Amino acid sequence: MAGDEEQVLACAACGATIYPEHVEKHLAAEVDGRLLCRHCVGETKEKSGAPVAPEPIQLVGEDALGLPPSRSPKAIRSFGGGPGSMSEAAVVPQLNLRRPLLTGSPNATRCRTFHCKLTDAALGHLNAQINEWADADEHIEIKFATSCIGVVEGKHQDPHLIVTVFY
Protein backbone atom coordinates (compact mmCIF):
# COMPACT_ATOMS: atom_id res chain seq x y z
CA MET A 1 0.00 0.00 0.00
CA ALA A 2 2.92 2.34 0.55
CA GLY A 3 3.46 2.57 -3.21
CA ASP A 4 -0.16 3.61 -3.81
CA GLU A 5 0.17 6.85 -1.83
CA GLU A 6 -0.78 9.97 -3.71
CA GLN A 7 1.86 12.65 -4.12
CA VAL A 8 0.67 15.82 -2.39
CA LEU A 9 2.38 19.14 -3.08
CA ALA A 10 2.06 22.54 -1.44
CA CYS A 11 1.58 26.01 -2.87
CA ALA A 12 4.86 27.93 -2.76
CA ALA A 13 3.03 31.14 -1.77
CA CYS A 14 0.37 30.14 0.77
CA GLY A 15 1.11 26.50 1.60
CA ALA A 16 -2.26 25.18 0.39
CA THR A 17 -2.42 21.50 -0.55
CA ILE A 18 -2.14 20.81 -4.27
CA TYR A 19 -3.08 17.37 -5.58
CA PRO A 20 -1.98 16.00 -8.96
CA GLU A 21 -5.52 16.38 -10.36
CA HIS A 22 -5.36 20.12 -9.57
CA VAL A 23 -2.40 20.42 -11.91
CA GLU A 24 -4.10 18.22 -14.54
CA LYS A 25 -7.28 20.35 -14.44
CA HIS A 26 -5.25 23.57 -14.51
CA LEU A 27 -6.43 24.55 -11.02
CA ALA A 28 -2.77 24.91 -10.05
CA ALA A 29 0.13 26.00 -12.20
CA GLU A 30 3.82 26.70 -12.20
CA VAL A 31 4.51 30.43 -12.36
CA ASP A 32 8.09 31.75 -12.44
CA GLY A 33 9.38 28.33 -11.39
CA ARG A 34 7.05 28.10 -8.34
CA LEU A 35 4.02 25.81 -8.01
CA LEU A 36 1.00 27.92 -7.03
CA CYS A 37 -2.60 27.09 -6.13
CA ARG A 38 -5.39 28.62 -8.23
CA HIS A 39 -5.90 31.49 -5.81
CA CYS A 40 -2.25 32.49 -5.80
CA VAL A 41 -2.07 32.07 -9.60
CA GLY A 42 -5.01 34.51 -9.87
CA GLU A 43 -3.34 37.00 -7.54
CA THR A 44 -0.10 36.77 -9.53
CA LYS A 45 -1.96 37.39 -12.80
CA GLU A 46 -3.85 40.35 -11.29
CA LYS A 47 -0.60 41.95 -10.17
CA SER A 48 1.00 41.42 -13.57
CA GLY A 49 -2.03 42.83 -15.43
CA ALA A 50 -2.72 39.58 -17.30
CA PRO A 51 -6.37 38.64 -17.82
CA VAL A 52 -7.76 36.52 -15.00
CA ALA A 53 -10.27 33.74 -15.59
CA PRO A 54 -13.39 34.01 -13.40
CA GLU A 55 -13.59 31.83 -10.32
CA PRO A 56 -15.85 28.80 -10.76
CA ILE A 57 -19.10 28.89 -8.81
CA GLN A 58 -19.41 26.35 -6.01
CA LEU A 59 -22.64 25.37 -4.32
CA VAL A 60 -22.54 25.13 -0.55
CA GLY A 61 -25.14 24.03 1.94
CA GLU A 62 -26.98 26.47 4.17
CA ASP A 63 -25.12 25.16 7.21
CA ALA A 64 -21.78 26.07 5.58
CA LEU A 65 -22.98 29.67 5.28
CA GLY A 66 -23.95 29.84 8.95
CA LEU A 67 -27.64 30.23 8.10
CA PRO A 68 -30.38 28.55 10.09
CA PRO A 69 -31.67 25.37 8.46
CA SER A 70 -34.94 25.64 6.57
CA ARG A 71 -38.03 24.57 8.48
CA SER A 72 -39.25 22.49 5.59
CA PRO A 73 -37.37 20.80 2.77
CA LYS A 74 -40.07 22.20 0.46
CA ALA A 75 -39.60 25.77 1.68
CA ILE A 76 -39.51 28.36 -1.10
CA ARG A 77 -36.88 31.05 -0.92
CA SER A 78 -36.27 34.11 -3.09
CA PHE A 79 -32.80 34.84 -4.36
CA GLY A 80 -31.63 38.28 -5.39
CA GLY A 81 -32.22 41.72 -4.02
CA GLY A 82 -35.44 43.10 -2.68
CA PRO A 83 -39.08 42.25 -3.10
CA GLY A 84 -40.15 39.93 -5.85
CA SER A 85 -38.47 36.78 -6.93
CA MET A 86 -35.31 36.31 -8.86
CA SER A 87 -37.33 35.06 -11.84
CA GLU A 88 -39.42 38.23 -11.96
CA ALA A 89 -36.39 40.47 -11.60
CA ALA A 90 -34.55 38.58 -14.32
CA VAL A 91 -37.48 38.50 -16.77
CA VAL A 92 -39.08 41.93 -16.27
CA PRO A 93 -36.73 44.89 -16.75
CA GLN A 94 -37.27 48.03 -14.70
CA LEU A 95 -39.08 50.51 -16.90
CA ASN A 96 -38.81 54.28 -16.72
CA LEU A 97 -42.50 55.11 -16.85
CA ARG A 98 -43.49 58.75 -17.32
CA ARG A 99 -47.17 58.60 -16.39
CA PRO A 100 -47.66 59.31 -12.67
CA LEU A 101 -49.70 56.97 -10.48
CA LEU A 102 -53.29 58.05 -9.93
CA THR A 103 -53.62 58.27 -6.16
CA GLY A 104 -57.11 58.76 -4.80
CA SER A 105 -58.70 57.72 -8.11
CA PRO A 106 -60.52 54.43 -8.79
CA ASN A 107 -58.67 54.13 -12.12
CA ALA A 108 -55.48 52.10 -12.46
CA THR A 109 -52.36 53.32 -14.20
CA ARG A 110 -50.22 50.18 -14.17
CA CYS A 111 -50.33 46.47 -13.48
CA ARG A 112 -48.02 43.81 -12.08
CA THR A 113 -48.48 40.08 -12.58
CA PHE A 114 -47.41 37.40 -10.11
CA HIS A 115 -47.68 33.63 -10.49
CA CYS A 116 -46.97 30.48 -8.52
CA LYS A 117 -47.57 26.75 -8.61
CA LEU A 118 -50.63 25.40 -6.85
CA THR A 119 -49.00 24.22 -3.61
CA ASP A 120 -49.40 25.49 -0.05
CA ALA A 121 -45.79 26.67 0.17
CA ALA A 122 -45.93 28.44 -3.19
CA LEU A 123 -49.22 30.18 -2.36
CA GLY A 124 -47.79 31.40 0.95
CA HIS A 125 -44.70 32.68 -0.86
CA LEU A 126 -46.90 34.43 -3.44
CA ASN A 127 -48.78 36.21 -0.64
CA ALA A 128 -45.48 37.35 0.86
CA GLN A 129 -44.23 38.57 -2.54
CA ILE A 130 -47.35 40.63 -3.21
CA ASN A 131 -47.35 42.12 0.30
CA GLU A 132 -43.62 42.96 0.16
CA TRP A 133 -44.05 44.54 -3.27
CA ALA A 134 -47.02 46.65 -2.12
CA ASP A 135 -45.20 47.74 1.06
CA ALA A 136 -41.98 48.61 -0.81
CA ASP A 137 -43.43 51.76 -2.40
CA GLU A 138 -45.73 54.10 -0.51
CA HIS A 139 -47.15 55.41 -3.81
CA ILE A 140 -48.67 52.04 -4.74
CA GLU A 141 -52.42 52.13 -4.24
CA ILE A 142 -53.98 48.87 -5.37
CA LYS A 143 -57.15 49.50 -7.39
CA PHE A 144 -58.22 45.90 -8.12
CA ALA A 145 -56.81 42.46 -8.88
CA THR A 146 -57.70 39.50 -11.04
CA SER A 147 -56.72 35.87 -10.80
CA CYS A 148 -56.94 32.80 -12.97
CA ILE A 149 -55.49 29.31 -13.22
CA GLY A 150 -53.32 28.56 -16.24
CA VAL A 151 -50.17 26.89 -17.44
CA VAL A 152 -47.01 29.00 -17.47
CA GLU A 153 -44.54 27.88 -20.10
CA GLY A 154 -41.38 26.56 -18.50
CA LYS A 155 -39.51 23.40 -17.64
CA HIS A 156 -42.68 21.66 -16.43
CA GLN A 157 -46.27 22.16 -17.57
CA ASP A 158 -47.74 22.64 -14.08
CA PRO A 159 -50.90 24.65 -13.42
CA HIS A 160 -50.20 28.06 -11.88
CA LEU A 161 -52.22 30.66 -10.07
CA ILE A 162 -51.80 33.91 -12.01
CA VAL A 163 -52.61 37.12 -10.14
CA THR A 164 -52.59 40.51 -11.86
CA VAL A 165 -52.64 43.51 -9.54
CA PHE A 166 -53.73 46.83 -11.04
CA TYR A 167 -52.48 49.94 -9.25
Buried (B, 14 or more C-beta within 10 A) or exposed (E): EEEEEEEEBEBBBEEBEBBEEBBEEEBBBEBEEEBBBBBBBBBBBEEEEEEEEEEEEEEEEEEEEEEEEEEEEEEBEBEEEEBBBEEBBEEEEEEEEEEEBBEEEEEBBBEBEBBBBEEEEBBEBBEEBBEEBBEEEEEBBEBEBEEEEEEBEEEEEEEBBBBBBBB
